[in-house]
Amino acid sequence: MTRPLPYVPKGTIIAKGATAVAGAVAAILLTTLPVDEGRVLPAYLDPVAIPTICEGWTRGVKLGDVATNAECDALTLQGIQEAWQIFERWVPADVRDAMPNHSVAAFLSFIYNTGPGAPGVKDGFVYLKNGNHSTMLRLLRGGDVAAACRQLPAWASAKGRKLRGLALRRDREMAMCLKDLKP
């Protein structure tokens, strides 16, 4: 018997907020995230022992949870929406608007995976554990998108352990990020 997943409220319409993400960017993410994250319906422990479900969703997950494909679809769209909201809040509009879709998708994939971070808690796109902003964010805010893309491979560790799968993902994200940038 599976318990209802508490983090997918009944009647939630995720697509409304997700429309803020351009259709082309969303299409890129909906093809790359399942490859990078993998879809697993029963909860499992990720490589650093965090209970995880669907495409890398960790919030509120307990071992023994089992999701449906529809719940995973909703969580993935919610994660994309949340990543966009973080990106939109912290990256200036003139920088975002000048970025190719693949670059935006690469950063959203990264944010989907790491989150914003929190001072004193964990490293992420916005904040490092030490309370400073990430170099990636500082470069983006300064308009140096290519240099920010080149920061992605530096984020291949979890809980102090370099993970091969994460390193491969970051390399793919960097290649996607740089793909359409003008030299």
N, C-alpha and C positions, 0 to 999 in steps of 0.2 A: 504494500500500500504506500503510495506516495503522498506527501503532504502538499497542500497548495503552496505555490511559490509566493512568499509574502512581498516580494519586490516587484511584482507586476500587478498593479492595482486593476481590479476589474473595471472595464469601461474606459481605460486610459486610451487616448488617441495619440499615439506617438507621432504619427505622420504630420500632424499640424506643425509642430516645432521643427521637424526634420526638413520641412520645405525650405527652411532658411539656408540649407546646404544646397548649392546648385545641383541640378539634376546630373550633370556630367561628373561632378565630384562624388556624389552619392553612388553613382553607377560604378565608378572606380573602386570605391570602398566596399561596396557590396560584392565585388568579385575578388578583392584582395584580402579582406578580413577573414573570410572563411578559410582561405589557404593559410594565412599566418596564424590564426588562432585555432582553427579546427573546431568543428561542432561536436560536442559531446553532451548527450542528454542527461546521463546520470552524473551527479557531482563527483569530482575526483580531486586529489591533491596535485597541484601543479608542482614544477620542479623545486620550488622552495616551500612546499607544504602549505599552500594557501588553498582552501576549498574553492573550487572553480566549476562553472557550468557553462553550457552553450559555447559561444565564441569568446571565451576568456572572461566571463562575468564573475566577479568575486563578491560584490556587495550583498550581504545577507545570506550567502550560500552556506549550507550545512551539508556535511556528508550524509547521504541518504536521500537528498533532494533529487527529483527527476523532473526535467522540463519536457514540454512538448515542443515540436518544431515551431508552432505558432508563438509560444512564449519566447523561444530563442530569437525568432524574427523580431519580436517586440523589443527584447532587450538589446539586440544589436542596433536597431534604429534609435533606441533611447541613448545608447552609448555614443553613436555618431552625433546625435543632437547635442549631447552634453559636451562632447569634444569641440563641436562647432561653437558652442556658447563660450567656452574657455578661450578658444582661438580668437573669436570675434571681440571679446572683451579686452584681450591683452595685446593683440597685434593691430597696429594702426590701420585704418581703412585704406589709406593710400597705398600701403604696402600690400595688404590683402588683395585689393582690386587689381594690382599690377602682376600678381602671381599667376602662373599657369595652373590649370586645374590639377595636374599631376603633383605639383609642389604642395598645393593646399591639401590634397588627399594624403600625401606622405606625412605631413604634420598632424593631420587629424588621426591617422592610423597610430602615430606615436602617442598622441594624447589619449586616444582610446585605450592604449596599452598601459601608459604610465600614470595618467591622471595629472592634475595640476601640481601635486606635491603639497607639502605643508611644513612650515618652519617647525623644527624640533621633532618632526614625525618621519617624513620620507621625502626623497628627491622626486621631482616631477618637472613638467614643462614650465610652470611658472616659478615655483619656489623649490629651493634646495633645502635639505634638512637643516643646514646652517643658517637659514633665513634669507639668504641672498637669492636674487633671480638667477635662473639658469643662463649660461652663456648663449645657448640657442635662442632664448627669448630676447636677450639683450641685442644679439645680432639682428634678429627679425625686426625689433623695434627701431633699430638704426637703418633698416632697409637693405641689409646685406643678406639676401635670401640664400645665395650660393654658399656662403660661409656657414649659415645656419644649417643648411642641408648637410654640410660636411661634419656637423656635430653629431649626427645620428649614430654613427658607429661607436661613439664613446659610451652609448647607453646600452651596452650588451650584458650588464650584470644585474643580478637580483640578490638582495641580501648579501652583497659582497662577493658573490660567486659569478664568474663569467660563464654564461650559458651559450653553448654552440647554436642552438635553435634561435635564441634571441640575437646572436651576432649575425646569423644569416638573414633574419628579418630586418635588422637595422641596415644591412648592406642593400637589401631590396628596396627599403624605404629611401635610402640615400640615392640610389639609381633612379627611382621614380621621381624623387624631388628635383634632381638635376636635369632630368630628361628633356624638358622643354624650355629650360632657362637659356637666355641668350648669353653667349660668352663675353 
